[in-house]
Each structure stands twice: as structure tokens, then as C-alpha cells.
């Protein structure tokens, strides 16, 4: 049995954390046992313990990268020194965790802990595996990422877009293993506008009898939610009373983007927009909407799109990044130009007007997910990777 210590700095569950939850309980089929090292007391610990797997409480200090979240500003000397000190602290704690769990592999699940896990691997017998969930700013940050990849046992990219950001001289150590869905979490569906659970439908729309489009996930500038607000306003101007729900909370942003969206939504949509904080009940949200939009400018993958497709929700995403790799325009979803309000509005109008198209996208999307993007498939590929990495220790 190979012992894996999965490291996450997050106490709560968003997309990257759900990625681990989807496969962790299935890895025993590949003779792999995973323990989670993460901050205690959050929803991540609660849901992890429900799987019956081991949990090791580790407070991973929060840090900022070399640049701001949008990649436009370099951090100052004080921030960088603070980051170095916190990295040393994190490595010390992870070394103790590896020794306490006798881990063979240490899996870094987010960018923040890649340095921690690589150095911890050098100081212990554990082989580091990195998972790329983020798109890193070009320039020096990507060169440093490449160096970490060269020092790791292996690196998992969740899409070709995620892999292509890696410098060419480091890509040989990167394998693409797309995201997946745990189908057991989504066992409800509904037919037609307004037929969903009235509790969630009422939270997401002032007028539940009208079509509801939602964006679900982090509320950060690169997610393009301001474009979605304007597109919904444009579709309403064209005579289609679409309701918009923004479900999520800031991730890397300090909250100013969310404040700006709230002001913009009130100005352009009034009561036709609802802003709901992050929730773990993704199945409930998806069961209460009619369309899901992901207007992100550079989405590494977009697991919420898979989850929506599984629930037979038509999806709209940008013709870039990870979504363009698994969504076939006009067959399993609709693809639009990044940042193009008119193109996104036109896609919304198509779905509202065309019942047959909605039905086709719902069925094709569901079948594609069930055929290629389920948790057992991903768990098997990751388990095989761990076996190869552990064999060369």
C-alpha cells in the first residue's frame, strides 16, 4: 500500500479541494491510501473525515506569490520576506507530517504549497507530486514553476491549457489528467423552468418562473463575471426576462471585485440579479437553475461545467483554456469569445428561445461526462501515477 499525504492550505471546499474528495476514497483500488494535511475546523476536514480517510491537522501559513493575483504588480520586499519566513514555517510543519504519517508521496494540491512540498520531499523520503489547478502569470513565475516541476516526482495538469503554461524545458514531467465528477453527489434533476426545489430557486431568483442563468465558483476578476452581468442586461433589453444568480465568494481577490459586481448588477439588472455566498450544496444550486455560464477569461479547467452537464444543465463557456478542450460548440455546450458581451448575450438568447437546443445540449453533455469524466476513471490514472513515482524512490 502506497501512502500519500495530500497537502492543501484551504480549510474549506472549492473546486481544487473537491477534486481531491472526488478520487480519494477510490484510490484504494490502486493500492493507494491518502491522508489529508490541511487546516482543521473547516468544511474540508468535515467532508474528508466523512470518507473515512486519515486527516492530519496542519496550519499552512497563507502567503502571496511574487505578483498580485492579477499578475500586474510585483510585491514589495516586506511581503517577499514575510513569504519566505512563512514558507520555512510551512516546510517545518510538513516535514513533521510526512514523518508522522510515513508518507511515500506528498501531493501538493495548490500553487501556494508547491514550494513547500518540493523542499519537504528533498528533506524526507517522500516523493513530491504537484497538481496544476491555476494559470500562472507569464515570465519569472512560470520559470520558477518549471524549476519546481523538474524537482518533483511528477506533475498533474488538469488540462492541456494548464500544461501549456509550463516552460517547454519542464513539460516532459507533466501529465494531463482531466478533472472528473463524483456522480454520487448529483442524483436529482428537474424538467422545465421553475420546477426545481423552491427553496433554492427562490434564493437564486426574484422571479422563479423566469429562466435562471447562474455562475458558480470563485468571485475574482479573471472569472469575467462583469461580462456576464452586462450580457444578461443585453438579453433583457432584447425582450428575454433572464434572471442571474452569482454563487460564490472571493478567492484570491480582496473583495473589491465582488463589491464592484454588486454595484454593477444593481445598476443594470436591479432585482433580476442575486448574489449568494459560497455553498457546499452545489447539487442543490444546479438543480434550481436552467443554464450555467462560465465567462472566465483563462479557466484552467472548469469542473463546475462538468457538474452542470451531469445534471443536464446547458452550459456556456469561453472559447479558451480548459473548457474548450471538453465542450464541443453546439453539441455539448456553447462556446463564446472571451470578454465579448454581445457573443455571450447571443448565446443566452439562443438557449432561452430554443427548447430543442437546450434538450440536445443537456443530453449530449450528460452522456459525455458519464462516459469520460467520472471519478473512477481519474482515480485509476492518478493511482497509476503514484505507483510509478513511488517505484523510483
Buried (B, 14 or more C-beta within 10 A) or exposed (E): EBBBBBBBBBBBBBBBBBBBBBBBBBBBEBEBBBBBBBBEEBBBBBBBEEBEBBBBEBBBBEBBBBBBBEBEEEBEEEBBEBBEEBBEBBBEBBBBBBEEBEBBBBBBBBBBBBBBBBBBBEBBEBBBBBBBBBBBBEEEBBBBBBBBBBBBBBBBBBBEBBBBBBBEEBBEBBBBBBBBBBBEBBEEBBEEBBBBBEEBBEBBBEEBEBBBBBBBBBBBBBBBBBBBBBBBBBBBEBEBEBBBBBBBBBBBBEEEBBEBBBEBBEEBBEEBBBBBEBBBEBBBBBBBBBBBBBBBBBBBBBBBBBBBBBBBBBBBBBBBBBBBBBBBEEEBBBBBEBBBBEBBBBBBBBBBEEEEBBEBBBEBBBBBBEEEBBBBBBBBBBBBBBBEBBEEE
